[in-house]
Amino acid sequence: MADGFDYDVFVSYRRAEPDRGWVHGRLVPRLRADGLLVCLDDDCFRPGAPLVLEMERAVQVSRYTLAVLTPRYMLSNFTELETVLAEHLGLERTERRLLAVMYEQTRPRLGIRARLFLDMTDGAEFEAAMARLCTQLRQRPDQ
């Protein structure tokens, strides 16, 4: 990519169902259909590499990290690490590197609640929210 990123977005999600099914079956196919380059753990994490280092690499080589918020997401230490890495990198570079979508109603931690996130809890609003998300994912994070 011309701006130095390998991917438009790294998707941070809880690998448990139903989160995994929604991410793999609905969210990621829609992002890819819009021509976006998606970093997903199943595709981009190198077998045998330390998981934490792969998470760090995914955050660094992706323009944005997208947190898929659900009650299960909020309970995972691994997803929390991914959001903290994206937030910290954003602070270092004065960029908005972390975006979030709410797939199921939950109460995110304060650092995520302080951000505007897209509500995708209503299936009828999915396409409108996806259009906004895809537009943002094409923008530089410092805009």
N, CA, C and O atoms as a MOPAC input file, in Angstrom:
PM7 MOZYME 1SCF
protein

 N      0.84100 1    -1.18000 1     0.00000 1
 C      0.00000 1     0.00000 1     0.00000 1
 C      0.88500 1     1.24200 1     0.00000 1
 O      1.98300 1     1.24600 1     0.55600 1
 N      0.38900 1     2.26800 1    -0.62300 1
 C      1.16300 1     3.49600 1    -0.78000 1
 C      1.48100 1     4.17600 1     0.55700 1
 O      2.49800 1     4.86100 1     0.67000 1
 N      0.62700 1     3.99700 1     1.56700 1
 C      0.85300 1     4.68400 1     2.83900 1
 C      1.68200 1     3.85700 1     3.81900 1
 O      1.80500 1     4.23300 1     4.98400 1
 N      2.24900 1     2.74600 1     3.37200 1
 C      3.15300 1     1.97100 1     4.20400 1
 C      2.51600 1     0.86800 1     5.02700 1
 O      3.22000 1     0.17800 1     5.76500 1
 N      1.21800 1     0.67800 1     4.92900 1
 C      0.54600 1    -0.38900 1     5.66600 1
 C      0.36900 1    -1.60400 1     4.76900 1
 O      0.18900 1    -1.47300 1     3.55900 1
 N      0.42100 1    -2.78400 1     5.36900 1
 C      0.16100 1    -4.02200 1     4.62800 1
 C     -1.33000 1    -4.29900 1     4.50300 1
 O     -1.77700 1    -4.92300 1     3.54000 1
 N     -2.10000 1    -3.82700 1     5.48700 1
 C     -3.54500 1    -4.09200 1     5.53700 1
 C     -4.29900 1    -2.80500 1     5.86600 1
 O     -3.75600 1    -1.88700 1     6.48200 1
 N     -5.53900 1    -2.76200 1     5.44900 1
 C     -6.40700 1    -1.64300 1     5.83700 1
 C     -6.85300 1    -1.80000 1     7.28500 1
 O     -6.95800 1    -0.81700 1     8.01900 1
 N     -7.11500 1    -3.04600 1     7.69500 1
 C     -7.67300 1    -3.26900 1     9.02300 1
 C     -7.28200 1    -4.63300 1     9.57300 1
 O     -7.27700 1    -5.63900 1     8.86500 1
 N     -6.95600 1    -4.62900 1    10.85800 1
 C     -6.79500 1    -5.86100 1    11.62900 1
 C     -8.05600 1    -6.01600 1    12.45500 1
 O     -8.41300 1    -5.11100 1    13.20900 1
 N     -8.73600 1    -7.14000 1    12.32900 1
 C     -9.97400 1    -7.36900 1    13.06600 1
 C     -9.65700 1    -8.09500 1    14.37000 1
 O     -9.16400 1    -9.22400 1    14.36700 1
 N     -9.94700 1    -7.43100 1    15.47400 1
 C     -9.76800 1    -7.97000 1    16.81200 1
 C    -11.13000 1    -8.45000 1    17.30100 1
 O    -12.05700 1    -7.65400 1    17.45100 1
 N    -11.24700 1    -9.74100 1    17.54700 1
 C    -12.53900 1   -10.31200 1    17.93800 1
 C    -12.29900 1   -11.50700 1    18.85000 1
 O    -11.19000 1   -12.03700 1    18.92600 1
 N    -13.33400 1   -11.91300 1    19.52700 1
 C    -13.26400 1   -13.09600 1    20.38700 1
 C    -13.53000 1   -14.32200 1    19.51800 1
 O    -14.52400 1   -14.37500 1    18.79400 1
 N    -12.64700 1   -15.29200 1    19.59300 1
 C    -12.73900 1   -16.47200 1    18.72700 1
 C    -13.86800 1   -17.42200 1    19.11000 1
 O    -14.07700 1   -18.42600 1    18.42800 1
 N    -14.59400 1   -17.13500 1    20.17300 1
 C    -15.71800 1   -17.96600 1    20.60400 1
 C    -16.94600 1   -17.67100 1    19.74000 1
 O    -17.07900 1   -16.58100 1    19.18500 1
 N    -17.83700 1   -18.65600 1    19.63700 1
 C    -19.11000 1   -18.43200 1    18.95100 1
 C    -20.04700 1   -17.68200 1    19.88900 1
 O    -19.96900 1   -17.87600 1    21.10300 1
 N    -20.92000 1   -16.84000 1    19.37300 1
 C    -21.21700 1   -16.58700 1    17.96700 1
 C    -20.33700 1   -15.50500 1    17.32000 1
 O    -20.49400 1   -15.20800 1    16.13600 1
 N    -19.41700 1   -14.91900 1    18.08900 1
 C    -18.57000 1   -13.84300 1    17.56100 1
 C    -17.80900 1   -14.29400 1    16.31300 1
 O    -17.81000 1   -13.61200 1    15.28900 1
 N    -17.17000 1   -15.44200 1    16.41900 1
 C    -16.35400 1   -15.95700 1    15.31200 1
 C    -17.19200 1   -16.13700 1    14.04200 1
 O    -16.76300 1   -15.75300 1    12.95400 1
 N    -18.36300 1   -16.71100 1    14.17900 1
 C    -19.23600 1   -16.92400 1    13.02000 1
 C    -19.64700 1   -15.62400 1    12.35700 1
 O    -19.68000 1   -15.53600 1    11.13000 1
 N    -19.96300 1   -14.60500 1    13.16200 1
 C    -20.37800 1   -13.31600 1    12.60700 1
 C    -19.20400 1   -12.63000 1    11.90800 1
 O    -19.36500 1   -12.07000 1    10.82400 1
 N    -18.03400 1   -12.67500 1    12.52500 1
 C    -16.84800 1   -12.04100 1    11.93600 1
 C    -16.48600 1   -12.71700 1    10.61500 1
 O    -16.28400 1   -12.04600 1     9.60200 1
 N    -16.40600 1   -14.04200 1    10.63200 1
 C    -15.99300 1   -14.78400 1     9.43000 1
 C    -17.09900 1   -14.86000 1     8.37700 1
 O    -16.81100 1   -14.88400 1     7.18000 1
 N    -18.35900 1   -14.89700 1     8.81000 1
 C    -19.46300 1   -15.07800 1     7.88100 1
 C    -20.09700 1   -13.81100 1     7.35500 1
 O    -20.69200 1   -13.81500 1     6.27700 1
 N    -19.97900 1   -12.72800 1     8.10100 1
 C    -20.65200 1   -11.50000 1     7.68200 1
 C    -19.71900 1   -10.29500 1     7.57600 1
 O    -19.65700 1    -9.65700 1     6.52500 1
 N    -18.99900 1    -9.97900 1     8.64000 1
 C    -18.18200 1    -8.76400 1     8.67200 1
 C    -17.03300 1    -8.81900 1     7.66600 1
 O    -16.93100 1    -7.94700 1     6.80300 1
 N    -16.17800 1    -9.81500 1     7.76300 1
 C    -14.99600 1    -9.88200 1     6.90800 1
 C    -15.35900 1   -10.03600 1     5.42800 1
 O    -14.75800 1    -9.35900 1     4.59400 1
 N    -16.31700 1   -10.89800 1     5.06800 1
 C    -16.68200 1   -10.95700 1     3.64100 1
 C    -17.16900 1    -9.61400 1     3.09400 1
 O    -16.90000 1    -9.27600 1     1.94100 1
 N    -17.88400 1    -8.85300 1     3.91900 1
 C    -18.37200 1    -7.53900 1     3.47100 1
 C    -17.21100 1    -6.55300 1     3.30400 1
 O    -17.18800 1    -5.77900 1     2.34600 1
 N    -16.25200 1    -6.57900 1     4.22900 1
 C    -15.08000 1    -5.70800 1     4.11400 1
 C    -14.28400 1    -6.05100 1     2.85600 1
 O    -13.87700 1    -5.16100 1     2.11000 1
 N    -14.06600 1    -7.33300 1     2.63000 1
 C    -13.30000 1    -7.76400 1     1.45900 1
 C    -14.04600 1    -7.49200 1     0.16500 1
 O    -13.42300 1    -7.16800 1    -0.84600 1
 N    -15.35500 1    -7.61400 1     0.17400 1
 C    -16.15000 1    -7.30800 1    -1.02300 1
 C    -16.02300 1    -5.83300 1    -1.39600 1
 O    -16.17800 1    -5.46100 1    -2.55900 1
 N    -15.74100 1    -5.00300 1    -0.40100 1
 C    -15.54800 1    -3.57600 1    -0.63700 1
 C    -14.09800 1    -3.26500 1    -1.05300 1
 O    -13.72600 1    -2.10300 1    -1.21300 1
 N    -13.29700 1    -4.31100 1    -1.22200 1
 C    -11.92800 1    -4.13300 1    -1.69700 1
 C    -10.90400 1    -3.85100 1    -0.61700 1
 O     -9.76800 1    -3.49400 1    -0.92900 1
 N    -11.27500 1    -4.00100 1     0.64300 1
 C    -10.35100 1    -3.72200 1     1.74300 1
 C     -9.47500 1    -4.93400 1     2.03900 1
 O     -9.91800 1    -6.07800 1     1.93100 1
 N     -8.23300 1    -4.66800 1     2.41100 1
 C     -7.30100 1    -5.72200 1     2.79700 1
 C     -7.43900 1    -5.95200 1     4.30500 1
 O     -7.17500 1    -5.05600 1     5.10700 1
 N     -7.85200 1    -7.15700 1     4.67300 1
 C     -8.17700 1    -7.48800 1     6.05300 1
 C     -7.12500 1    -8.43000 1     6.63900 1
 O     -6.80000 1    -9.46000 1     6.04900 1
 N     -6.60600 1    -8.06400 1     7.79400 1
 C     -5.70900 1    -8.92900 1     8.55700 1
 C     -6.57000 1    -9.63500 1     9.60300 1
 O     -7.13100 1    -9.00400 1    10.49800 1
 N     -6.65800 1   -10.94100 1     9.46700 1
 C     -7.43900 1   -11.76300 1    10.38500 1
 C     -6.50600 1   -12.82800 1    10.93800 1
 O     -5.68000 1   -13.36900 1    10.20300 1
 N     -6.62600 1   -13.13200 1    12.20800 1
 C     -5.69500 1   -14.06900 1    12.83400 1
 C     -5.53400 1   -15.36300 1    12.04500 1
 O     -4.41600 1   -15.85800 1    11.90300 1
 N     -6.61400 1   -15.91500 1    11.53700 1
 C     -6.55000 1   -17.17900 1    10.80000 1
 C     -5.69100 1   -17.08200 1     9.54300 1
 O     -5.05700 1   -18.06100 1     9.14800 1
 N     -5.66600 1   -15.92200 1     8.92100 1
 C     -4.92300 1   -15.73700 1     7.66800 1
 C     -3.51800 1   -15.18500 1     7.88500 1
 O     -2.58200 1   -15.57500 1     7.18700 1
 N     -3.37100 1   -14.28800 1     8.83900 1
 C     -2.16800 1   -13.46300 1     8.92700 1
 C     -1.18400 1   -13.86600 1    10.02600 1
 O     -0.00100 1   -13.53300 1     9.94500 1
 N     -1.65100 1   -14.56800 1    11.04000 1
 C     -0.74800 1   -14.96200 1    12.10400 1
 C      0.06400 1   -16.16300 1    11.62200 1
 O     -0.48900 1   -17.13500 1    11.10600 1
 N      1.36500 1   -16.08300 1    11.79600 1
 C      2.27200 1   -17.12300 1    11.30600 1
 C      2.29100 1   -18.31400 1    12.25800 1
 O      2.53600 1   -18.14700 1    13.45300 1
 N      2.03400 1   -19.51700 1    11.73900 1
 C      2.06600 1   -20.71000 1    12.59600 1
 C      3.41500 1   -20.84300 1    13.30400 1
 O      4.47200 1   -20.67000 1    12.69700 1
 N      3.35600 1   -21.14900 1    14.58500 1
 C      4.56800 1   -21.33300 1    15.37300 1
 C      5.12200 1   -20.06900 1    15.98700 1
 O      5.98600 1   -20.14200 1    16.86000 1
 N      4.64900 1   -18.90100 1    15.55400 1
 C      5.13200 1   -17.63500 1    16.10700 1
 C      4.44800 1   -17.37300 1    17.45800 1
 O      3.32400 1   -17.82700 1    17.66900 1
 N      5.10000 1   -16.65500 1    18.36500 1
 C      4.45900 1   -16.29800 1    19.64200 1
 C      3.20900 1   -15.44400 1    19.39300 1
 O      3.26800 1   -14.44100 1    18.68100 1
 N      2.09400 1   -15.84200 1    19.97700 1
 C      0.81000 1   -15.18200 1    19.74900 1
 C      0.86900 1   -13.68300 1    20.04200 1
 O      0.39000 1   -12.87800 1    19.24300 1
 N      1.44500 1   -13.30800 1    21.16700 1
 C      1.48100 1   -11.89500 1    21.54300 1
 C      2.26300 1   -11.07200 1    20.51200 1
 O      1.87400 1    -9.94700 1    20.19700 1
 N      3.34600 1   -11.61900 1    19.99200 1
 C      4.12300 1   -10.90300 1    18.97900 1
 C      3.35600 1   -10.80100 1    17.66500 1
 O      3.49600 1    -9.80900 1    16.95000 1
 N      2.55300 1   -11.79900 1    17.33700 1
 C      1.72200 1   -11.73000 1    16.13500 1
 C      0.62600 1   -10.67800 1    16.28100 1
 O      0.29000 1    -9.98300 1    15.32200 1
 N      0.07800 1   -10.56700 1    17.47300 1
 C     -0.92300 1    -9.53000 1    17.73700 1
 C     -0.29200 1    -8.14700 1    17.56700 1
 O     -0.87300 1    -7.26300 1    16.93900 1
 N      0.88800 1    -7.97400 1    18.12800 1
 C      1.60900 1    -6.70200 1    18.02100 1
 C      1.90700 1    -6.36800 1    16.55700 1
 O      1.70300 1    -5.23400 1    16.12300 1
 N      2.38600 1    -7.34700 1    15.80600 1
 C      2.70400 1    -7.13500 1    14.38900 1
 C      1.44200 1    -6.75600 1    13.60600 1
 O      1.47800 1    -5.85000 1    12.77300 1
 N      0.33200 1    -7.44600 1    13.87200 1
 C     -0.91600 1    -7.15600 1    13.16100 1
 C     -1.36700 1    -5.71600 1    13.39800 1
 O     -1.81300 1    -5.04400 1    12.46800 1
 N     -1.25200 1    -5.24700 1    14.62200 1
 C     -1.62400 1    -3.86100 1    14.94300 1
 C     -0.71000 1    -2.87900 1    14.19400 1
 O     -1.18000 1    -1.87100 1    13.66600 1
 N      0.57100 1    -3.17400 1    14.15100 1
 C      1.52600 1    -2.25300 1    13.52900 1
 C      1.40400 1    -2.19200 1    12.01100 1
 O      1.56800 1    -1.11900 1    11.43100 1
 N      1.12100 1    -3.30900 1    11.35500 1
 C      1.10500 1    -3.32400 1     9.88500 1
 C     -0.27100 1    -3.01900 1     9.30300 1
 O     -0.44000 1    -3.01500 1     8.08300 1
 N     -1.25300 1    -2.76400 1    10.16100 1
 C     -2.60600 1    -2.44500 1     9.70600 1
 C     -2.90800 1    -0.97400 1     9.98600 1
 O     -2.54700 1    -0.44100 1    11.03500 1
 N     -3.57000 1    -0.33500 1     9.03700 1
 C     -3.91900 1     1.07900 1     9.19500 1
 C     -4.78400 1     1.26100 1    10.45100 1
 O     -4.58500 1     2.20500 1    11.21600 1
 N     -5.72300 1     0.36800 1    10.65100 1
 C     -6.63000 1     0.41100 1    11.80600 1
 C     -6.72000 1    -0.95900 1    12.45100 1
 O     -6.49500 1    -1.98500 1    11.81000 1
 N     -7.05600 1    -0.95200 1    13.73400 1
 C     -7.48900 1    -2.15900 1    14.43700 1
 C     -8.97100 1    -1.96000 1    14.70800 1
 O     -9.38200 1    -0.92200 1    15.22600 1
 N     -9.77100 1    -2.96000 1    14.35600 1
 C    -11.21900 1    -2.90200 1    14.54800 1
 C    -11.61200 1    -3.86900 1    15.64800 1
 O    -11.47800 1    -5.08200 1    15.48600 1
 N    -12.09200 1    -3.35000 1    16.75700 1
 C    -12.55300 1    -4.16500 1    17.87700 1
 C    -14.02400 1    -4.50000 1    17.67200 1
 O    -14.84800 1    -3.60600 1    17.48200 1
 N    -14.35300 1    -5.79500 1    17.71200 1
 C    -15.73600 1    -6.25800 1    17.57800 1
 C    -16.25900 1    -6.50200 1    18.99300 1
 O    -15.96600 1    -7.53100 1    19.60200 1
 N    -17.02700 1    -5.55600 1    19.50700 1
 C    -17.43600 1    -5.54300 1    20.90200 1
 C    -18.62500 1    -6.46000 1    21.17400 1
 O    -19.67500 1    -6.35400 1    20.54100 1
 N    -18.43000 1    -7.35800 1    22.12900 1
 C    -19.47100 1    -8.24800 1    22.64200 1
 C    -19.15200 1    -8.49800 1    24.10900 1
 O    -18.05300 1    -8.17100 1    24.55700 1
 N    -20.07700 1    -9.06500 1    24.86200 1
 C    -19.74400 1    -9.40600 1    26.24900 1
 C    -18.53400 1   -10.34500 1    26.33800 1
 O    -17.72000 1   -10.20700 1    27.25100 1
 N    -18.40500 1   -11.28600 1    25.41500 1
 C    -17.27000 1   -12.21800 1    25.42700 1
 C    -15.96100 1   -11.49400 1    25.12500 1
 O    -14.92200 1   -11.82300 1    25.69900 1
 N    -16.00700 1   -10.50800 1    24.22600 1
 C    -14.80800 1    -9.72100 1    23.89300 1
 C    -14.28200 1    -9.01800 1    25.13700 1
 O    -13.07400 1    -8.96900 1    25.37000 1
 N    -15.18400 1    -8.48200 1    25.91900 1
 C    -14.78800 1    -7.69700 1    27.08000 1
 C    -14.16400 1    -8.56600 1    28.18100 1
 O    -13.49900 1    -8.03800 1    29.07200 1
 N    -14.36500 1    -9.87400 1    28.13500 1
 C    -13.82000 1   -10.77600 1    29.15400 1
 C    -12.46200 1   -11.35900 1    28.77900 1
 O    -11.83500 1   -12.02800 1    29.60000 1
 N    -11.99900 1   -11.11800 1    27.56400 1
 C    -10.76900 1   -11.74700 1    27.09600 1
 C     -9.54900 1   -10.86100 1    27.33500 1
 O     -9.54200 1    -9.68600 1    26.96700 1
 N     -8.53700 1   -11.42600 1    27.94400 1
 C     -7.28900 1   -10.69200 1    28.13900 1
 C     -6.57100 1   -10.45500 1    26.81700 1
 O     -5.90300 1    -9.43400 1    26.65200 1
 N     -6.70100 1   -11.38500 1    25.87100 1
 C     -6.02000 1   -11.23700 1    24.58200 1
 C     -6.61800 1   -10.09800 1    23.76400 1
 O     -5.88000 1    -9.31300 1    23.16800 1
 N     -7.94700 1    -9.99700 1    23.72700 1
 C     -8.54800 1    -8.89900 1    22.96900 1
 C     -8.26100 1    -7.56600 1    23.65300 1
 O     -8.08700 1    -6.54900 1    22.98100 1
 N     -8.21100 1    -7.56600 1    24.97100 1
 C     -7.85700 1    -6.33500 1    25.68000 1
 C     -6.44800 1    -5.88800 1    25.29500 1
 O     -6.20900 1    -4.69700 1    25.09800 1
 N     -5.53000 1    -6.82100 1    25.18800 1
 C     -4.17200 1    -6.48600 1    24.78600 1
 C     -4.15800 1    -5.87000 1    23.38300 1
 O     -3.45200 1    -4.89000 1    23.14600 1
 N     -4.92200 1    -6.42900 1    22.46700 1
 C     -4.96100 1    -5.88300 1    21.10900 1
 C     -5.47500 1    -4.44400 1    21.09800 1
 O     -4.93600 1    -3.60100 1    20.38200 1
 N     -6.50600 1    -4.16000 1    21.88000 1
 C     -7.02200 1    -2.78400 1    21.91200 1
 C     -6.03300 1    -1.83900 1    22.58800 1
 O     -5.86400 1    -0.70100 1    22.15000 1
 N     -5.38400 1    -2.30200 1    23.64600 1
 C     -4.39400 1    -1.45800 1    24.32800 1
 C     -3.22600 1    -1.15800 1    23.39000 1
 O     -2.75000 1    -0.02300 1    23.34500 1
 N     -2.76100 1    -2.15300 1    22.64400 1
 C     -1.67400 1    -1.92600 1    21.68700 1
 C     -2.08200 1    -0.88500 1    20.64200 1
 O     -1.30900 1     0.02000 1    20.33000 1
 N     -3.28000 1    -1.01400 1    20.11000 1
 C     -3.74800 1    -0.06000 1    19.09000 1
 C     -3.90100 1     1.34100 1    19.68500 1
 O     -3.52500 1     2.32700 1    19.05100 1
 N     -4.44900 1     1.43400 1    20.89800 1
 C     -4.59100 1     2.73700 1    21.54500 1
 C     -3.22700 1     3.37600 1    21.78200 1
 O     -3.03100 1     4.56100 1    21.51200 1
 N     -2.29100 1     2.58600 1    22.28400 1
 C     -0.96100 1     3.12300 1    22.58900 1
 C     -0.25200 1     3.59000 1    21.31300 1
 O      0.33800 1     4.67000 1    21.29400 1
 N     -0.30400 1     2.79300 1    20.26400 1
 C      0.31800 1     3.18300 1    19.00500 1
 C     -0.31800 1     4.46600 1    18.47800 1
 O      0.37200 1     5.34100 1    17.95400 1
 N     -1.61900 1     4.57100 1    18.61800 1
 C     -2.30500 1     5.79900 1    18.21300 1
 C     -1.83300 1     7.00800 1    18.99900 1
 O     -1.64500 1     8.08300 1    18.43000 1
 N     -1.64000 1     6.84600 1    20.29700 1
 C     -1.13500 1     7.95000 1    21.11600 1
 C      0.28000 1     8.33800 1    20.71600 1
 O      0.60200 1     9.52300 1    20.63200 1
 N      1.12700 1     7.34000 1    20.46800 1
 C      2.50600 1     7.61900 1    20.05500 1
 C      2.55800 1     8.40800 1    18.75400 1
 O      3.40700 1     9.28400 1    18.58400 1
 N      1.65800 1     8.09700 1    17.85000 1
 C      1.69900 1     8.69900 1    16.51400 1
 C      0.64300 1     9.77600 1    16.29500 1
 O      0.50600 1    10.29400 1    15.18700 1
 N     -0.10100 1    10.11300 1    17.34200 1
 C     -1.18700 1    11.08900 1    17.25000 1
 C     -2.13500 1    10.71500 1    16.11100 1
 O     -2.42600 1    11.52300 1    15.22900 1
 N     -2.60400 1     9.47700 1    16.15700 1
 C     -3.51400 1     8.93700 1    15.14400 1
 C     -4.64400 1     8.18100 1    15.84000 1
 O     -4.50900 1     7.72100 1    16.97300 1
 N     -5.74500 1     8.07100 1    15.13400 1
 C     -6.85200 1     7.23000 1    15.60700 1
 C     -6.65400 1     5.84600 1    14.99800 1
 O     -7.10700 1     5.60400 1    13.87900 1
 N     -6.00100 1     4.94700 1    15.69500 1
 C     -5.69900 1     3.61700 1    15.15800 1
 C     -6.71900 1     2.57200 1    15.58200 1
 O     -6.76500 1     1.48800 1    15.00100 1
 N     -7.54000 1     2.87800 1    16.58700 1
 C     -8.52500 1     1.92400 1    17.07900 1
 C     -9.92700 1     2.38200 1    16.71100 1
 O    -10.33500 1     3.49900 1    17.02900 1
 N    -10.65400 1     1.50400 1    16.03800 1
 C    -12.07000 1     1.70700 1    15.74900 1
 C    -12.83100 1     0.56000 1    16.40600 1
 O    -12.25200 1    -0.48500 1    16.70400 1
 N    -14.11700 1     0.75400 1    16.62700 1
 C    -14.89700 1    -0.31400 1    17.25700 1
 C    -16.29100 1    -0.38400 1    16.65800 1
 O    -16.88500 1     0.62300 1    16.27300 1
 N    -16.78900 1    -1.61300 1    16.59500 1
 C    -18.18400 1    -1.85800 1    16.24400 1
 C    -18.78500 1    -2.68300 1    17.37600 1
 O    -18.12900 1    -3.56700 1    17.92700 1
 N    -20.03600 1    -2.38900 1    17.71700 1
 C    -20.71300 1    -3.17000 1    18.73500 1
 C    -21.62600 1    -4.16600 1    18.02700 1
 O    -22.60500 1    -3.79000 1    17.38200 1
 N    -21.28200 1    -5.43600 1    18.16300 1
 C    -22.06000 1    -6.51800 1    17.56000 1
 C    -23.16500 1    -6.98400 1    18.50000 1
 O    -24.26200 1    -7.31500 1    18.05100 1
 N    -22.88700 1    -7.01100 1    19.79400 1
 C    -23.87900 1    -7.32400 1    20.82400 1
 C    -23.76100 1    -6.27400 1    21.92300 1
 O    -22.67600 1    -5.77000 1    22.21000 1
 N    -24.90600 1    -5.95500 1    22.53200 1
 C    -24.88200 1    -4.96100 1    23.61000 1
 C    -23.94000 1    -5.41700 1    24.72100 1
 O    -24.01200 1    -6.55000 1    25.19600 1
 N    -23.06200 1    -4.51300 1    25.12000 1
 C    -22.13800 1    -4.76200 1    26.21500 1
 C    -21.67300 1    -3.41500 1    26.74300 1
 O    -21.90100 1    -2.38000 1    26.11500 1
 N    -21.03400 1    -3.43100 1    27.87600 1
 C    -20.46700 1    -2.19500 1    28.43000 1
 C    -18.95300 1    -2.28300 1    28.30100 1
 O    -18.29700 1    -2.96600 1    29.08700 1
 N    -18.39800 1    -1.58800 1    27.30600 1
 C    -16.94000 1    -1.59800 1    27.12700 1
 C    -16.24300 1    -0.88300 1    28.27400 1
 O    -16.86300 1    -0.12100 1    29.01600 1
 N    -14.95200 1    -1.13800 1    28.41000 1
 C    -14.16600 1    -0.42200 1    29.41200 1
 C    -14.10600 1     1.05600 1    29.02300 1
 O    -14.40700 1     1.42000 1    27.88600 1
 N    -13.72300 1     1.88400 1    29.95900 1
 C    -13.75300 1     3.33300 1    29.78800 1
 C    -13.02000 1     3.81200 1    28.54100 1
 O    -13.53000 1     4.67200 1    27.82200 1
 N    -11.82600 1     3.26900 1    28.26900 1
 C    -11.04800 1     3.70900 1    27.11200 1
 C    -11.77900 1     3.51500 1    25.79500 1
 O    -11.58200 1     4.28800 1    24.85800 1
 N    -12.61600 1     2.49900 1    25.71200 1
 C    -13.39600 1     2.26000 1    24.48700 1
 C    -14.68600 1     3.06600 1    24.51800 1
 O    -15.12200 1     3.57800 1    23.48800 1
 N    -15.30600 1     3.18300 1    25.70300 1
 C    -16.53800 1     3.99000 1    25.81100 1
 C    -16.28600 1     5.44600 1    25.44100 1
 O    -17.20100 1     6.13900 1    24.99500 1
 N    -15.04900 1     5.91700 1    25.62100 1
 C    -14.72300 1     7.31300 1    25.32700 1
 C    -14.66900 1     7.58300 1    23.82100 1
 O    -14.56500 1     8.73700 1    23.40300 1
 N    -14.73800 1     6.54000 1    23.01500 1
 C    -14.67500 1     6.67400 1    21.55200 1
 C    -16.05900 1     6.51300 1    20.95100 1
 O    -16.93500 1     5.87400 1    21.53300 1
 N    -16.24100 1     7.09800 1    19.78800 1
 C    -17.46300 1     6.83100 1    19.03800 1
 C    -17.29500 1     5.47800 1    18.36500 1
 O    -16.27300 1     5.22700 1    17.72600 1
 N    -18.27400 1     4.61300 1    18.49900 1
 C    -18.21000 1     3.31600 1    17.82700 1
 C    -19.49200 1     3.10700 1    17.03900 1
 O    -20.52000 1     3.72300 1    17.32100 1
 N    -19.41400 1     2.23100 1    16.04900 1
 C    -20.57300 1     1.94500 1    15.21100 1
 C    -21.41300 1     0.85400 1    15.85700 1
 O    -20.89200 1    -0.18500 1    16.26300 1
 N    -22.71100 1     1.09700 1    15.95000 1
 C    -23.63000 1     0.13700 1    16.53900 1
 C    -24.14600 1    -0.78300 1    15.43500 1
 O    -24.86300 1    -0.34400 1    14.53500 1
 N    -23.77800 1    -2.05700 1    15.51200 1
 C    -24.24200 1    -3.04800 1    14.54200 1
 C    -25.11200 1    -4.09800 1    15.21200 1
 O    -25.20400 1    -5.23100 1    14.74000 1
 N    -25.75900 1    -3.71400 1    16.33100 1
 C    -26.62300 1    -4.64900 1    17.03900 1
 C    -27.94900 1    -4.84500 1    16.32500 1
 O    -28.62400 1    -5.85000 1    16.54900 1
 N    -28.33400 1    -3.90800 1    15.47500 1
 C    -29.58000 1    -3.99200 1    14.70600 1
 C    -29.23400 1    -4.40100 1    13.27800 1
 O    -28.63600 1    -3.62200 1    12.53500 1
 N    -29.60300 1    -5.60700 1    12.89700 1
 C    -29.28700 1    -6.11900 1    11.56700 1
 C    -29.78300 1    -5.22700 1    10.44300 1
 O    -29.19300 1    -5.20700 1     9.36300 1
 N    -30.84700 1    -4.49600 1    10.67800 1
 C    -31.39400 1    -3.61600 1     9.64600 1
 C    -30.47300 1    -2.43800 1     9.36300 1
 O    -30.53500 1    -1.84900 1     8.28400 1
 N    -29.63100 1    -2.09300 1    10.31000 1
 C    -28.70200 1    -0.97300 1    10.15900 1
 C    -27.31800 1    -1.41200 1     9.69300 1
 O    -26.42500 1    -0.57900 1     9.54200 1
 N    -27.13200 1    -2.70500 1     9.46300 1
 C    -25.81200 1    -3.25200 1     9.14700 1
 C    -25.19800 1    -2.58800 1     7.92000 1
 O    -24.04600 1    -2.15900 1     7.98100 1
 N    -25.91500 1    -2.48900 1     6.82400 1
 C    -25.34600 1    -1.94400 1     5.58700 1
 C    -24.95400 1    -0.47600 1     5.72900 1
 O    -23.90600 1    -0.06700 1     5.22900 1
 N    -25.77200 1     0.31200 1     6.39800 1
 C    -25.43200 1     1.72500 1     6.59700 1
 C    -24.17300 1     1.85700 1     7.45800 1
 O    -23.29600 1     2.67000 1     7.16700 1
 N    -24.09300 1     1.05000 1     8.51900 1
 C    -22.91400 1     1.08800 1     9.38300 1
 C    -21.67600 1     0.59900 1     8.62900 1
 O    -20.58700 1     1.14600 1     8.80700 1
 N    -21.83500 1    -0.42200 1     7.79400 1
 C    -20.70400 1    -0.93100 1     7.01300 1
 C    -20.21600 1     0.11000 1     6.01100 1
 O    -19.01100 1     0.24100 1     5.80100 1
 N    -21.11500 1     0.83800 1     5.40100 1
 C    -20.70800 1     1.88500 1     4.45800 1
 C    -19.86500 1     2.93200 1     5.16800 1
 O    -18.83900 1     3.35800 1     4.63700 1
 N    -20.27400 1     3.35300 1     6.35400 1
 C    -19.50100 1     4.33100 1     7.13600 1
 C    -18.15000 1     3.75800 1     7.52400 1
 O    -17.13100 1     4.44300 1     7.43700 1
 N    -18.14200 1     2.49700 1     7.95500 1
 C    -16.90300 1     1.84800 1     8.36400 1
 C    -15.93200 1     1.73900 1     7.19000 1
 O    -14.75500 1     2.07300 1     7.33000 1
 N    -16.40300 1     1.28200 1     6.05400 1
 C    -15.52500 1     1.11600 1     4.88700 1
 C    -14.94400 1     2.45200 1     4.43300 1
 O    -13.78400 1     2.52100 1     4.02700 1
 N    -15.74300 1     3.50200 1     4.49900 1
 C    -15.24400 1     4.83500 1     4.15100 1
 C    -14.11800 1     5.23800 1     5.09500 1
 O    -13.08700 1     5.74200 1     4.65000 1
 N    -14.30500 1     5.01900 1     6.39300 1
 C    -13.28000 1     5.38700 1     7.37700 1
 C    -12.01700 1     4.55500 1     7.19700 1
 O    -10.91100 1     5.07700 1     7.33700 1
 N    -12.16400 1     3.28100 1     6.89000 1
 C    -11.00100 1     2.40000 1     6.76400 1
 C    -10.10900 1     2.78000 1     5.58000 1
 O     -8.95900 1     2.34700 1     5.51300 1
 N    -10.62000 1     3.57600 1     4.65900 1
 C     -9.82100 1     4.04800 1     3.54000 1
 C     -9.08300 1     5.35000 1     3.85400 1
 O     -8.21000 1     5.76900 1     3.09300 1
 N     -9.42600 1     5.97700 1     4.95200 1
 C     -8.82600 1     7.24900 1     5.34500 1
 C     -7.54300 1     7.00700 1     6.13100 1
 O     -7.40000 1     5.99200 1     6.81200 1
 N     -6.62700 1     7.94100 1     6.02800 1
 C     -5.44200 1     7.87900 1     6.88200 1
 C     -5.85600 1     8.04800 1     8.33300 1
 O     -6.77600 1     8.81300 1     8.61900 1
 N     -5.19800 1     7.34900 1     9.26500 1
 C     -5.60100 1     7.43600 1    10.67000 1
 C     -5.36300 1     8.79100 1    11.30900 1
 O     -5.86800 1     9.04100 1    12.40400 1
 N     -4.61600 1     9.66900 1    10.67100 1
 C     -4.37200 1    10.98400 1    11.26200 1
 C     -5.38600 1    12.02100 1    10.77300 1
 O     -5.25900 1    13.20400 1    11.09100 1
 N     -6.36800 1    11.59700 1    10.02100 1
 C     -7.38000 1    12.54600 1     9.52400 1
 C     -8.58700 1    12.54300 1    10.40100 1
 O     -9.54100 1    13.27600 1    10.14100 1

